[in-house]
Amino acid sequence: MLLLCVLPSRTNHGRRFATVTTGYLVIDPPSLHAITAALQLPLLATPQQLCALSFPPLKRVCALFWFFFLHSSVRKEQREEEDTMEGLSYARMPRVKIRELKDDYAKFELRDTDPSIANALRRVMIAEVPTIAIDLVEIEVNSSVLNDEFIAHRLGLIPLTSERAMSMRFSRDCDACDGDGQCEFCSVEFHLRVKCMTDQTLDVTSKDLYSSDPSVIPVDFSDPSATESSENRGVIIVKLRRGQELRLRAIARKGIGKDHAKWSPAATVTFMYEPEIHINEDLMETLTLEEKREWVDSSPTRVFEIDPVTQQVMVVDSEAYTYDDEVLKKAEAMGKPGLVEIIARQDSFIFTVESTGAIKASQLVLNAIEILKQKLDAVRLSEDTVEADDQFGELGAHMRGG
Protein backbone atom coordinates (compact mmCIF):
# COMPACT_ATOMS: atom_id res chain seq x y z
CA MET A 1 0.00 0.00 0.00
CA LEU A 2 1.48 3.36 -1.07
CA LEU A 3 1.11 6.61 0.94
CA LEU A 4 0.90 9.65 -1.34
CA CYS A 5 2.41 12.75 0.30
CA VAL A 6 1.20 15.89 -1.47
CA LEU A 7 3.28 19.03 -0.75
CA PRO A 8 2.56 22.58 -2.03
CA SER A 9 5.12 24.35 -4.23
CA ARG A 10 5.44 27.36 -6.60
CA THR A 11 3.23 28.12 -9.58
CA ASN A 12 4.45 28.06 -13.15
CA HIS A 13 2.54 29.69 -16.01
CA GLY A 14 -0.80 29.30 -14.24
CA ARG A 15 -0.29 25.56 -13.49
CA ARG A 16 0.21 24.33 -9.94
CA PHE A 17 2.73 21.56 -9.21
CA ALA A 18 2.55 19.18 -6.27
CA THR A 19 5.38 16.81 -5.40
CA VAL A 20 4.49 13.13 -4.91
CA THR A 21 6.70 10.25 -3.80
CA THR A 22 6.28 8.63 -7.21
CA GLY A 23 7.07 11.72 -9.34
CA TYR A 24 5.23 14.93 -10.27
CA LEU A 25 1.51 15.41 -10.37
CA VAL A 26 0.29 18.41 -12.41
CA ILE A 27 -2.83 19.91 -10.90
CA ASP A 28 -4.92 22.35 -12.93
CA PRO A 29 -8.38 23.77 -12.03
CA PRO A 30 -10.42 20.92 -13.59
CA SER A 31 -8.26 18.36 -11.80
CA LEU A 32 -8.79 20.15 -8.49
CA HIS A 33 -12.51 19.41 -8.56
CA ALA A 34 -11.90 15.89 -9.85
CA ILE A 35 -9.53 15.03 -6.98
CA THR A 36 -11.84 16.60 -4.43
CA ALA A 37 -14.75 14.58 -5.81
CA ALA A 38 -12.67 11.40 -5.86
CA LEU A 39 -11.81 11.83 -2.19
CA GLN A 40 -15.45 12.75 -1.51
CA LEU A 41 -14.37 15.94 0.29
CA PRO A 42 -16.26 19.18 0.73
CA LEU A 43 -14.24 22.06 -0.73
CA LEU A 44 -14.54 24.14 2.48
CA ALA A 45 -13.92 21.33 4.98
CA THR A 46 -11.73 21.98 8.06
CA PRO A 47 -9.04 19.58 9.36
CA GLN A 48 -11.30 18.70 12.33
CA GLN A 49 -14.17 17.84 9.96
CA LEU A 50 -11.84 15.69 7.85
CA CYS A 51 -10.61 13.78 10.89
CA ALA A 52 -14.20 13.22 12.03
CA LEU A 53 -15.19 11.67 8.68
CA SER A 54 -15.37 7.87 8.59
CA PHE A 55 -12.54 7.38 6.09
CA PRO A 56 -10.04 4.56 6.00
CA PRO A 57 -6.71 5.69 7.54
CA LEU A 58 -4.88 6.02 4.22
CA LYS A 59 -7.68 8.01 2.65
CA ARG A 60 -7.85 10.24 5.72
CA VAL A 61 -4.11 11.01 5.55
CA CYS A 62 -4.36 11.76 1.82
CA ALA A 63 -7.35 13.98 2.50
CA LEU A 64 -5.48 15.93 5.18
CA PHE A 65 -2.47 16.48 2.92
CA TRP A 66 -4.78 17.55 0.12
CA PHE A 67 -6.55 19.99 2.49
CA PHE A 68 -3.29 21.67 3.52
CA PHE A 69 -2.13 21.91 -0.08
CA LEU A 70 -5.41 23.40 -1.26
CA HIS A 71 -5.76 25.93 1.57
CA SER A 72 -2.10 27.00 1.51
CA SER A 73 -2.53 27.64 -2.21
CA VAL A 74 -5.63 29.74 -1.57
CA ARG A 75 -3.83 31.72 1.13
CA LYS A 76 -0.88 32.28 -1.19
CA GLU A 77 -3.18 33.59 -3.94
CA GLN A 78 -4.85 35.90 -1.41
CA ARG A 79 -1.45 37.24 -0.29
CA GLU A 80 -0.40 37.82 -3.89
CA GLU A 81 -3.68 39.63 -4.52
CA GLU A 82 -3.16 41.81 -1.42
CA ASP A 83 0.43 42.59 -2.45
CA THR A 84 -0.77 43.56 -5.90
CA MET A 85 -3.46 45.84 -4.51
CA GLU A 86 -1.02 47.35 -2.04
CA GLY A 87 1.45 48.06 -4.86
CA LEU A 88 -1.29 49.72 -6.87
CA SER A 89 -2.32 51.90 -3.94
CA TYR A 90 1.20 53.33 -3.69
CA ALA A 91 1.77 53.65 -7.43
CA ARG A 92 2.21 57.27 -8.51
CA MET A 93 2.84 59.07 -11.73
CA PRO A 94 4.95 62.17 -10.90
CA ARG A 95 4.51 65.23 -13.09
CA VAL A 96 7.08 67.94 -13.82
CA LYS A 97 6.34 71.45 -15.00
CA ILE A 98 9.20 73.73 -16.04
CA ARG A 99 8.82 77.32 -14.85
CA GLU A 100 12.14 78.86 -15.80
CA LEU A 101 15.13 77.43 -17.62
CA LYS A 102 18.58 78.87 -18.31
CA ASP A 103 21.99 77.31 -18.87
CA ASP A 104 22.93 77.64 -15.20
CA TYR A 105 19.48 77.92 -13.57
CA ALA A 106 16.27 75.89 -13.52
CA LYS A 107 13.03 76.20 -11.61
CA PHE A 108 10.37 73.52 -11.90
CA GLU A 109 7.43 71.93 -10.10
CA LEU A 110 7.44 68.28 -9.07
CA ARG A 111 3.94 67.00 -8.29
CA ASP A 112 2.19 63.76 -7.35
CA THR A 113 5.07 62.25 -5.44
CA ASP A 114 6.24 62.22 -1.82
CA PRO A 115 9.02 64.01 0.13
CA SER A 116 11.34 60.98 0.09
CA ILE A 117 11.54 61.05 -3.71
CA ALA A 118 11.96 64.83 -3.79
CA ASN A 119 14.78 64.73 -1.24
CA ALA A 120 16.45 61.76 -2.97
CA LEU A 121 16.48 63.74 -6.23
CA ARG A 122 17.96 66.78 -4.46
CA ARG A 123 20.71 64.75 -2.79
CA VAL A 124 21.63 62.94 -6.01
CA MET A 125 21.94 66.27 -7.87
CA ILE A 126 24.30 67.61 -5.20
CA ALA A 127 26.44 64.58 -4.44
CA GLU A 128 26.17 61.85 -7.08
CA VAL A 129 26.01 63.39 -10.55
CA PRO A 130 29.56 63.00 -11.91
CA THR A 131 31.68 65.83 -13.32
CA ILE A 132 35.32 66.30 -14.28
CA ALA A 133 37.76 68.17 -12.05
CA ILE A 134 41.54 68.46 -11.68
CA ASP A 135 42.68 65.74 -9.29
CA LEU A 136 46.46 65.48 -9.79
CA VAL A 137 48.94 68.36 -10.23
CA GLU A 138 52.64 68.04 -11.08
CA ILE A 139 54.35 71.41 -10.60
CA GLU A 140 57.58 71.91 -12.54
CA VAL A 141 58.35 75.54 -11.63
CA ASN A 142 56.66 77.74 -9.06
CA SER A 143 58.29 81.02 -8.04
CA SER A 144 55.01 82.74 -7.13
CA VAL A 145 54.03 83.82 -3.61
CA LEU A 146 51.69 80.82 -3.21
CA ASN A 147 53.02 77.40 -2.29
CA ASP A 148 52.43 74.30 -4.42
CA GLU A 149 49.60 72.86 -2.29
CA PHE A 150 47.71 76.15 -2.35
CA ILE A 151 47.85 76.32 -6.15
CA ALA A 152 46.88 72.65 -6.54
CA HIS A 153 43.83 73.22 -4.32
CA ARG A 154 42.74 76.27 -6.33
CA LEU A 155 43.12 74.35 -9.58
CA GLY A 156 40.90 71.55 -8.28
CA LEU A 157 38.06 73.99 -7.57
CA ILE A 158 37.95 75.41 -11.11
CA PRO A 159 34.75 74.10 -12.83
CA LEU A 160 35.41 72.21 -16.06
CA THR A 161 32.87 71.54 -18.81
CA SER A 162 31.68 68.00 -18.13
CA GLU A 163 29.17 67.03 -20.82
CA ARG A 164 31.05 63.76 -21.43
CA ALA A 165 31.45 62.88 -17.74
CA MET A 166 28.59 60.35 -17.76
CA SER A 167 30.29 58.33 -20.49
CA MET A 168 33.78 58.46 -18.94
CA ARG A 169 35.18 55.83 -16.61
CA PHE A 170 36.22 56.36 -13.04
CA SER A 171 40.01 56.18 -12.85
CA ARG A 172 39.80 53.46 -10.20
CA ASP A 173 37.74 51.31 -12.59
CA CYS A 174 39.74 52.00 -15.76
CA ASP A 175 41.71 49.01 -17.03
CA ALA A 176 43.20 50.86 -20.01
CA CYS A 177 45.76 52.94 -18.10
CA ASP A 178 47.73 53.28 -14.90
CA GLY A 179 46.28 56.70 -13.96
CA ASP A 180 49.09 58.80 -15.43
CA GLY A 181 46.69 60.93 -17.48
CA GLN A 182 47.50 59.45 -20.88
CA CYS A 183 44.08 57.81 -21.19
CA GLU A 184 41.14 59.05 -23.20
CA PHE A 185 38.68 56.93 -21.23
CA CYS A 186 39.20 58.26 -17.69
CA SER A 187 41.30 61.45 -17.70
CA VAL A 188 42.11 64.73 -19.42
CA GLU A 189 45.51 66.42 -19.33
CA PHE A 190 46.07 70.16 -18.80
CA HIS A 191 49.21 72.29 -19.12
CA LEU A 192 49.96 75.77 -17.79
CA ARG A 193 53.11 77.78 -18.64
CA VAL A 194 53.15 81.46 -17.63
CA LYS A 195 55.99 83.88 -16.84
CA CYS A 196 55.76 87.59 -16.02
CA MET A 197 58.17 89.66 -18.15
CA THR A 198 56.97 93.21 -17.29
CA ASP A 199 56.65 95.41 -14.23
CA GLN A 200 52.86 95.09 -14.36
CA THR A 201 51.25 92.40 -12.22
CA LEU A 202 50.22 89.43 -14.35
CA ASP A 203 47.00 87.56 -13.50
CA VAL A 204 47.20 83.82 -14.13
CA THR A 205 43.64 82.59 -14.71
CA SER A 206 41.76 79.47 -15.75
CA LYS A 207 41.97 80.64 -19.37
CA ASP A 208 45.73 79.98 -19.25
CA LEU A 209 45.04 76.24 -18.85
CA TYR A 210 45.42 74.30 -22.12
CA SER A 211 43.45 71.07 -22.40
CA SER A 212 44.23 67.91 -24.35
CA ASP A 213 40.48 67.50 -24.98
CA PRO A 214 38.65 70.45 -26.58
CA SER A 215 35.37 69.30 -24.99
CA VAL A 216 36.80 69.59 -21.46
CA ILE A 217 37.89 73.14 -20.74
CA PRO A 218 37.50 75.60 -17.83
CA VAL A 219 34.01 77.09 -17.64
CA ASP A 220 33.83 80.56 -19.19
CA PHE A 221 32.05 82.96 -16.85
CA SER A 222 32.77 86.08 -18.89
CA ASP A 223 30.10 88.21 -20.49
CA PRO A 224 30.66 88.29 -24.27
CA SER A 225 29.22 91.80 -24.48
CA ALA A 226 31.51 93.18 -21.76
CA THR A 227 34.90 94.75 -22.36
CA GLU A 228 38.09 92.80 -21.72
CA SER A 229 39.06 92.99 -18.05
CA SER A 230 40.55 90.83 -15.34
CA GLU A 231 37.04 89.77 -14.25
CA ASN A 232 36.30 88.50 -17.76
CA ARG A 233 39.47 86.47 -18.15
CA GLY A 234 38.41 83.54 -15.99
CA VAL A 235 39.04 82.36 -12.44
CA ILE A 236 42.26 83.83 -11.00
CA ILE A 237 44.76 81.16 -9.92
CA VAL A 238 47.69 83.35 -8.83
CA LYS A 239 49.28 86.74 -9.53
CA LEU A 240 52.86 87.05 -10.76
CA ARG A 241 55.37 89.88 -10.61
CA ARG A 242 58.38 90.39 -12.88
CA GLY A 243 60.55 87.29 -13.10
CA GLN A 244 58.07 84.98 -11.41
CA GLU A 245 57.02 81.85 -13.29
CA LEU A 246 54.53 79.02 -13.02
CA ARG A 247 54.74 75.77 -15.03
CA LEU A 248 52.66 72.71 -14.24
CA ARG A 249 50.87 69.65 -15.59
CA ALA A 250 47.45 68.70 -14.27
CA ILE A 251 45.28 65.59 -14.67
CA ALA A 252 41.48 65.94 -14.53
CA ARG A 253 39.39 62.91 -13.62
CA LYS A 254 35.77 61.92 -13.23
CA GLY A 255 34.31 62.05 -9.73
CA ILE A 256 31.24 62.80 -7.63
CA GLY A 257 30.51 65.38 -4.97
CA LYS A 258 30.22 62.67 -2.32
CA ASP A 259 33.99 62.16 -2.64
CA HIS A 260 34.96 65.85 -2.85
CA ALA A 261 33.04 69.10 -3.26
CA LYS A 262 35.08 70.02 -6.36
CA TRP A 263 33.14 67.36 -8.29
CA SER A 264 29.71 68.68 -7.30
CA PRO A 265 27.93 70.14 -10.35
CA ALA A 266 25.43 72.09 -8.22
CA ALA A 267 25.93 75.47 -6.60
CA THR A 268 22.58 75.14 -4.80
CA VAL A 269 19.67 72.73 -5.08
CA THR A 270 16.63 73.48 -2.93
CA PHE A 271 12.98 72.51 -2.85
CA MET A 272 10.07 73.85 -0.86
CA TYR A 273 6.67 72.40 -0.10
CA GLU A 274 4.07 74.26 -2.11
CA PRO A 275 1.96 76.22 0.40
CA GLU A 276 -1.82 76.13 0.28
CA ILE A 277 -3.29 79.27 1.91
CA HIS A 278 -6.94 79.67 2.89
CA ILE A 279 -8.24 82.92 4.40
CA ASN A 280 -11.28 82.79 6.67
CA GLU A 281 -13.36 85.47 4.97
CA ASP A 282 -15.91 85.63 7.81
CA LEU A 283 -13.24 86.35 10.42
CA MET A 284 -11.46 88.76 8.07
CA GLU A 285 -14.63 90.82 7.75
CA THR A 286 -14.58 91.46 11.50
CA LEU A 287 -11.27 93.36 11.17
CA THR A 288 -11.02 97.05 10.48
CA LEU A 289 -9.04 98.33 7.51
CA GLU A 290 -6.21 99.37 9.83
CA GLU A 291 -6.10 95.91 11.44
CA LYS A 292 -6.04 94.31 8.00
CA ARG A 293 -3.05 96.45 7.01
CA GLU A 294 -1.31 95.62 10.27
CA TRP A 295 -1.90 91.89 9.70
CA VAL A 296 -0.74 92.00 6.06
CA ASP A 297 2.43 93.90 7.06
CA SER A 298 3.29 91.29 9.70
CA SER A 299 4.43 88.93 6.93
CA PRO A 300 8.18 89.38 6.19
CA THR A 301 7.51 88.62 2.53
CA ARG A 302 4.82 89.94 0.21
CA VAL A 303 2.30 87.13 0.42
CA PHE A 304 -0.91 89.10 1.02
CA GLU A 305 -2.29 92.35 -0.32
CA ILE A 306 -5.37 94.50 0.25
CA ASP A 307 -7.49 95.12 -2.82
CA PRO A 308 -7.78 98.92 -3.14
CA VAL A 309 -11.33 98.67 -4.49
CA THR A 310 -13.00 95.98 -2.37
CA GLN A 311 -10.73 96.36 0.70
CA GLN A 312 -10.49 92.56 0.78
CA VAL A 313 -7.28 90.73 1.78
CA MET A 314 -6.12 88.44 -0.98
CA VAL A 315 -3.19 86.10 -1.60
CA VAL A 316 -0.87 87.57 -4.27
CA ASP A 317 2.11 85.19 -4.04
CA SER A 318 1.68 82.05 -1.98
CA GLU A 319 5.17 80.83 -2.88
CA ALA A 320 6.70 83.86 -1.19
CA TYR A 321 5.61 82.40 2.13
CA THR A 322 8.65 81.10 4.02
CA TYR A 323 6.81 79.10 6.73
CA ASP A 324 7.80 81.68 9.35
CA ASP A 325 4.35 81.56 11.03
CA GLU A 326 4.41 85.33 11.57
CA VAL A 327 0.88 85.87 10.20
CA LEU A 328 -0.41 83.02 12.37
CA LYS A 329 1.18 84.54 15.48
CA LYS A 330 -0.19 87.97 14.57
CA ALA A 331 -3.70 86.57 14.13
CA GLU A 332 -3.53 84.95 17.58
CA ALA A 333 -2.21 88.21 19.09
CA MET A 334 -5.20 90.00 17.58
CA GLY A 335 -7.56 87.47 19.14
CA LYS A 336 -8.45 85.93 15.77
CA PRO A 337 -7.02 82.39 15.74
CA GLY A 338 -8.01 80.56 12.57
CA LEU A 339 -7.92 83.77 10.53
CA VAL A 340 -5.75 81.99 7.99
CA GLU A 341 -4.90 78.34 7.39
CA ILE A 342 -1.59 77.48 5.75
CA ILE A 343 -0.94 73.89 4.67
CA ALA A 344 2.33 72.56 3.29
CA ARG A 345 1.32 70.16 0.52
CA GLN A 346 3.12 66.85 0.94
CA ASP A 347 2.88 65.87 -2.73
CA SER A 348 3.89 69.09 -4.49
CA PHE A 349 7.36 70.65 -4.49
CA ILE A 350 9.04 73.63 -6.12
CA PHE A 351 12.68 73.01 -7.05
CA THR A 352 15.37 75.61 -7.65
CA VAL A 353 18.58 74.35 -9.25
CA GLU A 354 21.73 76.41 -9.82
CA SER A 355 24.63 74.83 -11.68
CA THR A 356 28.33 75.60 -11.31
CA GLY A 357 28.54 75.67 -15.10
CA ALA A 358 30.15 72.23 -15.39
CA ILE A 359 26.93 70.98 -16.97
CA LYS A 360 23.69 72.78 -17.82
CA ALA A 361 21.02 72.89 -15.16
CA SER A 362 18.61 70.92 -17.34
CA GLN A 363 21.21 68.21 -17.92
CA LEU A 364 21.94 68.12 -14.21
CA VAL A 365 18.31 67.23 -13.49
CA LEU A 366 18.18 64.59 -16.24
CA ASN A 367 21.45 62.98 -15.11
CA ALA A 368 20.19 62.89 -11.51
CA ILE A 369 16.99 61.11 -12.60
CA GLU A 370 19.03 58.57 -14.57
CA ILE A 371 21.30 57.87 -11.59
CA LEU A 372 18.30 57.56 -9.28
CA LYS A 373 16.80 54.99 -11.65
CA GLN A 374 20.07 53.03 -11.61
CA LYS A 375 20.00 53.00 -7.81
CA LEU A 376 16.44 51.69 -7.77
CA ASP A 377 17.42 48.96 -10.26
CA ALA A 378 20.28 48.00 -7.93
CA VAL A 379 17.85 47.72 -5.01
CA ARG A 380 15.54 45.46 -7.04
CA LEU A 381 18.52 43.29 -8.03
CA SER A 382 19.61 42.94 -4.42
CA GLU A 383 16.07 41.93 -3.40
CA ASP A 384 16.06 39.27 -6.12
CA THR A 385 19.44 38.05 -4.86
CA VAL A 386 18.13 37.75 -1.30
CA GLU A 387 15.08 35.86 -2.57
CA ALA A 388 17.35 33.51 -4.52
CA ASP A 389 19.40 32.87 -1.38
CA ASP A 390 16.22 32.03 0.52
CA GLN A 391 15.31 29.50 -2.16
CA PHE A 392 18.67 27.90 -2.88
CA GLY A 393 20.69 28.72 0.23
CA GLU A 394 24.44 28.16 -0.15
CA LEU A 395 23.98 27.04 -3.77
CA GLY A 396 22.73 30.50 -4.81
CA ALA A 397 25.63 32.23 -3.10
CA HIS A 398 28.10 29.76 -4.63
CA MET A 399 26.70 30.41 -8.14
CA ARG A 400 27.37 34.16 -7.66
CA GLY A 401 30.88 33.41 -6.45
CA GLY A 402 30.07 34.18 -2.80
N, C-alpha and C positions, 0 to 999 in steps of 0.2 A: 504494500500500500504506500503510495507516494504523497507526501505533504507538500503542497504548493505554497510557497512563501512569496506573497505579492508585496513589493516595496515601491513607494512612489519615487519618481525621478523627474528630470527636467522635460520640458516640452520641446518639440522640434517641428517647425512648419505646421502647427496646428494639430499634430498627432501626439498622443501621450504614450510614453513607453513605461512598462512595468517589468522589472526584472523577476524572472522565475528560475527555480533551480535547474530546470531543463533547458533554458535558453532565454529568448526574448519573446514577449507577448505584446503585440501592437494593439492598443485599445483606442478605438475611435468612438464617436458618439453613438452610432447604432449598436456597436458591440457592448457599450456600457449597459444599455437597457437589456440586451440579450443575456449578459452575465448575471445581472440583477434578477432577471426572470428565472434563469436557470437555478440560481440559489434560492429562489422563492423568498426574496428579501424585499421589504418595503424600502423605497428610496430614502426616506427620512427616519429610518430606524436609528435608535441609540445603542451604544454597546450593551447597556443593561437589558434592553429589549431583546437583543440578539442572543445574549446568554440565557435569557429566560425561555427562548424558543426551544421546542423539542426536536433539536437536530442531532444527528449522529455527531460524535466528537470531531471527526475530521471535517465534516461540513461546517461545524460551528467555528472551528479555527479558521478555515478558509473564509467564512463569512466575516469574522472579525478583521482579518487582514484586509479584505476587500473594503470593509467599512472605513478603516483608517486611511486607506489609499484614496478612496472616493472623497472623504471629507477633508483630507489634507489638500487635495487638488482644488476643491471648492474654496477653501480658505486662501490658497495661494492666488487663485484667480481674483478673489475679492481684494487681496492686498495689492495685486497689480493694478486693479481698477482704481483703488484709492490713491495709489502712487501717481497714476496717470492724471486723475482729477486734481490732485494736489499740485502736480507740475503745471497743469493748465491754469490753476488759480494764481500762480506766481508768474506766469508768462507775461512779459511786457514787450511793447514795441516802442522803444524810445524815439522821440522826434527831435530834430535839430533845426533851428531857425537862425540863419546868419543875420546879425544886425549891422555889423560894421566889419569891413575887411580891408587891411592894408598889408604891405609886405612884412612889417614888424609888429602888427597889432591886429587882434581879432576879438570881436565880441559876439557871443551867440547864446541862444537859449537852448537848454537841454530839458526836455519835458518827458513825462510818463516813465520815469525811472525812480530809483531811490537814492538816498545820500551815499550809500556804500559805493555804488557805481560812479557817482559824481566825484567822490573823493579819490577813488582808485584812478580815474582818468587824470585828475589833477596831479597826483603823486607820480604817475608814469611820465607825464609831460615834463615834470621838473627833474626827475632822477633817473629815468630809464630809457629815454630816447637818445640814441647815440649821436655823437658829433665827432669832429676831428679837432685835436688840439696838440700843440707842441708838448712833447713828453720827455725828450732827451736833447740836451744841448752840449755840444763840444766847442769850447771857446779856445780859439787859437791865440788871439791877441786881445787884451783888454787893458787899456791905459786910462780908462775913464774914472770918474770919481766913485762909481758904483762897483761893488765886488761882483764876482762871477755868479754867486747864488742869487743875488738880488736881480740881476739881469735875466737869469734863467727863469725865475719866478714870474717876472713881468712878461716874458715871452709866452709862457704857458697860458696866461690869462687873455691873450689877444684872440678874439673870435676869428675863426677861419670858416670860409664857405664850406658847407658839409652836405651838399645835395647827394653825394655818392656814399655817405657814411653807412646807410642801411645795407648797401651791397658789399662793403668792405669786410674784411675779416678782423677779428681781434688779434693783436700780435701774439697773445698767448696761445691762440688756437691755430696760428698759421704754420703750415708745414712746408712752405715754399722758401723760407728764409730763416736766418738766425737772429733777426731783430736789429740788423745794422742799418736799416733804412733803405737798402737797395732792393725793395720789394714793392711791386705795384699792387699787390693784393691787400697789404695791411699797413702801409706807411707812405708818407710823402716827405721828401727832403727839401729843406730850405737852406739858403746861404745868405749871409749878411757881411758886407765888406764896406766900411765907411771910415774915412779919415778926414779930420778937419785941417784945412790948409790955409785958413784966413784968420784974422783977428775976431771975426764975428762968430758968435756962438752957433754951433751947428746942431739942429734937432735931428736925432735919429729916430725914425718912426716906423710903423708897421709897413709903410709903403716901400721901405728899403729892403724888405725881405723878398728874396727871389725864390719862387717855388719850382719844383721839378714837374708839377702837375698843374696845368693852367686852370683846371676846375677847382683847385683847392688853393685859395689865396686869402690874405687878410681881408676882413670885411671892410668895405669902404663906407665910412660914415659921413663923408663930405657932401656938401650941397653943390650939385653941378652948376647952379646958377650963381653961386657965391664966388667972390674973388679969391685968388690963391692966398692962403695964409697958413700959419702954423696949425691952426685948428682944423684946416681942411686937408692936411697932409697925412692924416692917420693918427693912430695911437702912439704917443711919445714913449720911446723905450729908454733913452738916455740923452743927455746933452754933452756935446764935446767942445773943448776949446782947442786952440791951435796946437798941433802936434799930437793930439790924442787920437787914438785909433781903436776900432772895434771890429774884429773878424771872428766869425763863428759859423758853425754848422748845426742845424737843428733838425730833429726827426719828429714829425707829427704822426700821431696814431689815433685809432678809433677808441672811444671810451664812453662811459656814461657818468652822469652826475652823481650817482651813488658812490662811485669810486673817488671822484674829485670834482669840485665845483667848476673847474675850468671846462669840463665836458658838458655842463648843463646848457641846453639850448634856450632855456627860458629865463628871462629877467624876472618876471612875475607871472604867476598863474593863480587866479583867485576865482571863487564862485560864491554867490550869495543865494540864500533862499528867496524866492520871489515873494514879496509881501502881499497879503490880501487885506485891504483896509476897508472897514465898514463903519460909517458914521451913524450914530443913533440920532436920526433927524428930530425925533420928539424931544429928546433931552437938549439937543442943540438949540431948539426954538425957545427954550427957557432962559437962554443966555442973552445978555444985552450985547449990542454991537461992540462995546468996549471990551467986554469979557471974551467975545469971540476973537478980537484982535490979539488980546493978551494970550489966549490959548494957542492961536496960530503961531505967534512969535516965540512960543516956548520951544518949538522944534528947532534944533540946530541947523537943519537943512530945510530947503524949501519943498516941503511935502504938501502942505495945505495952502489954500488961498481963499479970500473972501470975494465972492462975485460982487462987483461994484453996482450992479443993477438990482439983483434979488437979495443981496446981503446974506446969501447962503454960503456956508463953508463947504468947499469942495476939494477933492484930491486932485492935485495937478501933476504930481510925479511920485508915484508910490515907490519907485525904485530908489529914490533919494533917501528913503528911510533907512537909518543905520542901526535899527534895533536898540536905540539908546533909552527907550521907555520914558523919555522926557514928557511927551504929550499925555501919557497915561498917568504919570505922577502929578502933572499939572491939573488934570481932570479930577483926580482924587482930592488935591488941595483945594479945588474949587467946590468940593462937595458934590461932584457929578461923576461918580464911578460908573463905568459902562458907557461913557460918552463916545468912546471909539473902541473898536475891536480890531486888533492887528494880529493876523495869523501868518506864520511862516509856512508856506506850502512845502510839504515834504516830498513832492514829486516834480517840482519845477525849479530850475536853477539857472542863474545868469552867470556865464563865464566871461572872464576878461583875461586874455592871453597876450603877453608882450614877449617878443623874441629878442635874443641878443644879436640877431642878424646872421647867425650861423646857418639857419634854415628859415624859410618863410613861416609866418605864424600859421597859415593854413596847412602847410606841410607838417608842422609840428603836431597839430591836432590829429591829422590822418595817421602819422607814424605812431602816435600814442595809442590810437584805437587798434592799429595792427598789432602792436606789442601786447596790448591787453588781451586781444583774441588769442595770441600765441600762449599767453600765460593760462588762459582758461582751457585751451587744448591740452596743456601739460597737466593740469589738474584732472581733467577727464582721463588722461592716459594713466596717471598714477592710481586713480580709482579702479580702473580696469585691471591694473597690475595687482592691486590688493585683492580684488575679487578672484583673480586667477590663482593667487597664493592660497586663498581660502578653499578653492576647489581642488588644487593639485598639490598643495603643501610644498615640500622640499623639491619636488619635481619641477614646479613652475619656476622657483628661484634658480634651480640648476640650469634650466633652459635659457634663462636670461644671463647666465654667467655669474649668478650670486652665490 
